[in-house]
């Protein structure tokens, strides 16, 4: 049980496409206006987790599907990197903090698929957490808490961000590009 909890918390708070977007949204438009993005991520996380639970053995045995998912995820991350790089503070019309953005990001997030395939299949748990639906809900709750935490972190550095937004946006865009490149390693 402890290994499972450590795994889910670590995967949920370490940088990845969703945490980077959550932080950037918190910096740019604040926590309240970022809630749609976060709820989209939570919903996308649940759908992705359910998909991974149902098709995990098939996904593990079909490398072509994984490669296609990597390509889609890579292109989407590059799209988000571009929009992050050109955004300005309080630019709510850039489309990067919407429910749909959060949802689609999760559907193309390879780290998230690995999170669920590993968390749902690699740990032997006892009691209620041995049931996949309950484990899925716990993983979504912990994963969503991670993105909310990063959004709060972005909000906390908001003043600094507004003074140095161009540099920070470029750095965040570079992290998204790195995430896209890292899909292929």
Buried (B, 14 or more C-beta within 10 A) or exposed (E): EEEBBEBBBEBBBEEBBBBBBBBBBBBBBBBEBBBBBBBBBBBBBBBBBBBBBEBBEEBEEEEEEBEEBBEBBBEBBBBBBBBBBEBEBEBEEBEBBBBEBBBBBBBBBBBBBBBBBBBBBEBEBEEEBEEBEEBBEBBBBBBBBBBBBBBBBBBBBBEEBBEEBEEBBBBBBEBBBEBBEBBEE
